[in-house]
Amino acid sequence: MSHSHTNYIRPRRFRTFVTNRYYENRDEYDGFQQVQPHSFEEYVGKNLNLLKDQYRPTIRQRLREIRQKG
């Protein structure tokens, strides 16, 4: 029996995290009446390593919460 479906949600969580960061960044530009200079794809391409580094602590936190619950 294949268990490939068990990791299916993980990429979606990272994608959601990245999307939220992009919109936070865009909102910051809007706050200074500037236009976001990058499309979503450009933003991710230029900042992927930073985004991964920012996402890792959220994984650890979520694992701690799961372990405490059960």
Secondary structure, DSSP 4 states (H G I P E B T S, - for coil): ---GGGGSHHHHHHHHHHHHHHHHHHHHHHHTT----S-HHHHHHHHHHHHHHHHHHHHHHHHHHHHHH-
